Amino acid sequence: MKIETFLVIIDTIVFQLNKRMEVYIEINNRFGFLLNLENETLESVRIQGKNLVELYHLDLETDFEEELIQFKSIVKDFPTEC
């Protein structure tokens, strides 16, 4: 019983952690560029913004990518220490 229960619990934990890791990777692929926005190229920001608009077309306006470009120029003037 001890082995049967322990192995089932370990398998469940490993499965759930792998599932969680996949979700975190997906979130990072979608939004990770925002963490380093000031170092992204304008083309990269446009592409990422367009991808977000396609994924969240009910929530984001079509000019969202241009807003990201504008926000990128604002972010570069933020102080590095906060």
C-alpha positions in Angstrom: 0.0 0.0 0.0 2.8 2.4 0.9 4.4 2.0 -2.5 1.2 2.1 -4.5 0.0 5.3 -2.7 3.4 7.0 -2.8 4.0 6.4 -6.5 0.5 7.6 -7.5 1.1 10.8 -5.5 4.5 11.4 -7.0 3.1 10.7 -10.5 0.3 13.2 -9.9 2.7 15.8 -8.6 5.0 15.4 -11.6 2.1 15.6 -14.0 0.7 18.7 -12.4 4.1 20.5 -12.3 4.7 19.7 -16.0 1.2 21.0 -16.9 1.9 24.2 -14.9 5.3 24.6 -16.6 3.6 24.4 -20.0 1.2 27.1 -19.0 4.0 29.4 -17.7 5.9 28.9 -21.0 2.8 29.9 -22.9 2.3 33.0 -20.8 5.9 33.9 -21.2 5.7 33.4 -25.0 2.7 35.8 -25.1 3.7 38.5 -22.6 7.4 38.0 -21.8 8.5 40.7 -24.3 6.9 43.3 -22.0 9.5 42.7 -19.4 12.2 43.8 -21.7 10.2 46.2 -23.9 12.9 49.0 -24.0 15.4 46.6 -25.6 13.0 45.1 -28.2 13.1 46.3 -31.8 10.1 48.2 -33.1 9.4 45.3 -35.6 9.4 42.8 -32.8 7.1 44.9 -30.7 4.7 45.3 -33.6 4.7 41.5 -34.3 4.1 40.7 -30.6 1.4 43.3 -30.4 -0.3 42.0 -33.5 -0.2 38.5 -32.0 -1.9 39.7 -28.8 -4.6 41.5 -30.8 -5.3 38.2 -32.7 -5.5 36.2 -29.5 -7.5 38.8 -27.6 -9.4 40.5 -30.4 -12.5 41.0 -28.2 -10.4 42.9 -25.6 -7.8 44.8 -27.6 -8.3 47.3 -30.3 -6.6 46.9 -33.6 -4.2 49.8 -33.0 -2.8 48.1 -29.8 0.6 47.5 -31.5 1.0 51.2 -32.1 0.1 51.9 -28.5 2.9 49.5 -27.5 5.3 51.4 -29.7 4.4 54.6 -28.0 4.6 52.9 -24.6 8.1 51.6 -25.5 9.3 55.2 -26.1 7.9 56.2 -22.7 9.4 53.2 -20.9 12.9 54.1 -22.0 12.7 57.3 -20.0 11.7 55.5 -16.8 14.4 55.5 -14.1 16.2 52.2 -13.8 15.9 52.2 -10.0 12.5 51.8 -8.5 
